[in-house]
Amino acid sequence: MVNFRFDINKTLSQTGDSLKRLSVLNPLTIRKKGTRSKAIFALAMVCFFWGTTWVASKEGVRYMPALELAGIRQLLGGLCFIVFFLYKGESWPKGKEWRPIIVLSFLNFFMSNALSTWGVQYINAGLAAIMGAIFPLWIVIIGLFASSSKIPSRAIVGLILGFGGVCVIFYEPLLHGDFSKPGFLKGVLLSLVATWSWAFGTLYTKKQAASFNPYFSLGLQMIISSIPLLVITQTTDIGIPFTAIPWKSWAAIGYLIIFSSIITFISYIYALQHLPTVQVSVYAYINPIVAVLLAAALFGERLNLFIGAGGAITLLGVYLVNRTYKALPPAEQPESEGV
């Protein structure tokens, strides 16, 4: 009896400790917590809300052209950033500082963001999220052509696992003839090109990082990329009149701007400032899981062994690549360091 009571007390104590750790994420008491607790809460928001981006985009493009949605989102989101930093007294870029902004606006937003939004119009949100998560693998491969460094053996294993996991995911669509369905292959290719563009943008940022505020630059990139997108969609039959956009798409755009672009990005910056970078990078592995589960719950997207196992293998490969290069001394890191 004594041992039984001791076991119960021990279990209750362990449960209490677990609940205390979970209480860090309680939004009703977060203002009373310390800096680290707030940073963990901010990271939790990043893990969840950036994962919902794919689901919100999928919902928005059900009722309007994807490129038009991307253009409106970038325009309004960019204006929010620009107005904020101008209010804070940030100065405009000068001279050569505009060059990397224009290049990154093309790579990161006109190409990557717009194409990934377009791609999710044809494929499942969960599948698009997993494909988006493999961009670190492309960074390593692209970096090989610009560096004489050899790939560490553990990184090679990571690359094989990453792309092998994608093959597992696509096994079932191939088995069921999904590639012959209208738009499926197009969606896959659009999502693939989007990951390439993001990888090139990441490498370009590392080499050509401007000396001014990078977050103000982010708003400028959004604005610049939104202009050609909206011009194309409004002057051709690709787009529809703004008055014809249904409220569900406007709600999705509003969600993407407020939660995915503003609140989550601020949370990401705060987490980076107060937590180790390796700890913050965990969001990249949780986002696809959130997207897959939410898409299955809201849209009834298939959730089976191939998606689960393939997604897990892919994320494990990405994790091994990231950990390998972060563990190398700076002198031995290739151009893809910091993915």
N, C-alpha and C positions, 0 to 999 in steps of 0.2 A: 504493500500500500504506500509506503514511504517512497519507494522507487517510482511508483506510478505518479504520485504527486509531483515528485522532482521532475519527471519527464514532462508533465503538463506545464509546470512552471517554466521549464527550459524552453518548451515550444512556444508558450505565450510570450516569453522574453524575446525570442528570435523573431516572432511575428511582429512584436512591437517595434523592434529595430528596423524591420523591413518597411513597416508603415511610416516610420520616421523618415526613412530615405525617400519613400514615395511622396511624402508630404512636401518635399522640395518643389514638386510640380503643381501644387495646389494654387490656382490663380487667385483665390480669395485671400491668401496670406503671403503671396510672393513679395509684396512691398515691404514686409517686415523681415525678410530674409537677408542674408549677407550677399556679398558680391558673387561668390562662387555659386550659391544657390540660384541666384538670378541668371547667371550665365548658363547653368544647366537647364533652367526653364527655357531660356532663349534658344538653346540648342534643340530642345525637344520640339519647340515650335517650328524650327527649320526642318527637322526630320519629318514632321507631319505635313506642314503646309506646302512645302516644295514637292512633296509626293502627291498632293491633291491637284497640282498644276495640270497634270496630264488628264485627270478626270474632268476638271473644269473646262479645259480646252476641247475635250471630246464632246461635252455637253453643248458648248458654244457653237461648234462647227456643224452640229446637227441641223441648224436652222439658218445658217448664213455661210458665205464663202470663207474658207480658212484664211486666205491671204488678207482679206479685208478685216477679219477679226484681229489678226496679228498687227496690222497697221494701226488700227484704232487703239489697241492695247498699248502699243509702243508710244504712240503720240501722247496719250493721256498720262501714261506712266512716266514718260520722259519729262513732261511739263511739271509734274509733281516734284521731281528731283531738281529741275532747274529753278523753279520758283523758290524752293526751300534754300538752296545754296546761294542764290542771289540775295535772298533775305538775310542770310548769314554773312553777306559781304564778300562772297567768293568772286574773284576776278575771272574774266573770260580768257580762254586760251589765246596764245599769241603766236604768230608766225608758224614755225615748224611744228608747234605743239598740235596743230590741227591734223597733220598727216596721220599719226597713229589713230586718232579719233575716227577719221573717215574710213581708214582701212578696217578697224575693228567694228564700226557700225555695219560694214558690209559683211564681214565674216561672222560676227556674233549674232546680229539681229536680222539683217536683210536675208542672209542665208540660213544660219542655224535655227534661230527662233521661228522664222517664218516657215521654213521647210518642215520643221518638226511639227508645227501646228497644222500644216497642210497634210502631212503624213498621217496624223492621228484621225483625219477624216476618213481614211480607208482601212486602217488597222486598229486593233484593240488598244485601248489606253495603256493597259498593263504591258503589252508587248512593246509599245513605243517607249515606255519608261525603262524597260530592261535594255533596249537597244541604246537609249541615251546614256546609260550607265557605263557603256564599254568605251567611251571616248578616251580614257587614260591608256587603253591598249593601243589605240591609233597614235597617241602622242609618242609612245615608245618606238613604234615602227617608223613614224615620220622622222623622229629624232635620229634614227640610225643613218639616214641619208645625209645628215648634216654633221655627223660626229663619227670619229674613228673609234669611239669606245665600244667595247664588246658588251653584249647583253649578259648579265649575271645568270647563272644557271637557274636560280630560283625565279627570276623574271621570265625566263623561257617557259618554265612550268606554268607560271601565271598566264602567259599569253595562250598557251595550248589549252589550259582549262577554260579561260575566258571565251575563246572562240568555239571550243568544244561544247560549252554550255549553250551557246547560241544555236549550234547545230541540233542539240537535243530539243530546244524549244521549238525549232522549226520542223522537227520530225513529224509531229502530228498534223500541222497544216499541210505538209507535203503529202502525208498519208491520206488526208481527206480531200485533197485536190483544191485547197484554198488558193494556191498560186494561180489557178486557172480562173478564179472568180474575178469579176471586174474591179479593178482598182487595188487589189491586195498587193500585187507585186509593185505597183506604183507607190503605194504607201510605204512598203519596206525600203525601196530605193530612196525615197525622199528622206526617210528617217536616217538611213545610212549616210547619205550625203550631209545631212545636218550634223551628225557626229564628227564627220571629217572636218567640216568647216569650224566647228567648235574647237577641235584639236589644233587646227592651224591658228585659230585666234588665240588660244592659250599660249602656244609657242611664240607667236608674234608679240603678245603682251610681255612675255619674259624678256625678249630682246629689245623691244621698243617702248618700254614703259615710260610714259611722260612724267615730267617733274611736278605737274600740277595735280590737284585733287582727283584721284581716280574715280570717286563716286559721283562727282559733278560730271566727269567725262562719261559715265554710264548714262546719265540723263541725256547728254548731247548725242550719244550714239543712238539712243532710242528715237530721238526726234529726227535725226538725219535719215535713219533707215525707214522711218514711217512715211516720209514724203514720197519716195518712189513707189512704195507699196500702195498708198492711197491713190496716187495719180494713176497707176496701172489699173487698179480695181474700179475706179470711178469713171475712167474714160473708155473702158471696154465693157464687154458683157460678162466679165469675170465677177464684178461686184454687183451689189444691189443698192438702191437708194437708202440713205440712213433711216428715213421714215418707214422703210419696209422691214427693218431689222426687228424681230420680235423681242419681247421683254426677256425671254429666257436667255437669249444671246447677250443682251445688255447686262443681265444679272451675272452671267459667266465672265464677261469683260470686267465688270466692277469687282468681282471676286478676285480675278487675276491681278488687277491693279493694286487693290488694297492689301490683300493677303500675300500673294506671291511676289509682287514687285516691291512693295513698300514695307509692310510690317515684318515680313520674313527676312528681307534683306537687311533691315536695321537690326533684327535679332541675330543674324549671321555675323554682322560686324561686331556686335557686342560680345558674342560668344568667342570670336577670334581674339578679341582684346583681353579676355579674362580666362581663357582655357587654352591648353596646349593644342597646337594645330592638328596633331595626330588624333586627338580626342574629337575635335570638331569635324574632322573628315569622315566620321562615322555616318554623317547624314547621307553621304553618297550611296551607302549600302542599304539604308533604311527607306529612302525615297521610293525605289522601285517596289519594295514590299508593300508600302502604303498604297501605291497606285494600283497594284495587282489586286489587293484585297478589296479596296473601295470600288474598283471597276467591276469586280465580280458581284459585289453586294448591290450596287446601284444600277448597273447595266446588264447584269446577268452574263458577263463575259466568262468564257470557259476557264475553270480553275482545276487543273488536273495534275497528274504525276509528272508529265513532261514539262509543263510550265514551272512547277515547283522545283523539280530536280534541276532542270536546265538553268533556271534563275539563280538557284543556290550555287551551282558550279560556276556560272559566269561571274557572280559577285565574289566568289572565293578567288577566282583568277585575277580580278581587278584588285582585290585586297593584297594578294601576293606581289603584284607588280608595284603597287604603291609602297608597301612596306619595304621592299627590296631597295628601291631608289632612295627612300628617306633614310635608310640605315647606312648608306654609303657616305664616306667623307666627301666634302664639297669638291675636292680635286678629282674624284673619280666619278662624279655624277655627270651623266650625259646632258644634252640640251633639253631632255624631257624631264629633268629633275623638278620635283615639286608638283607632280600631277595629282 
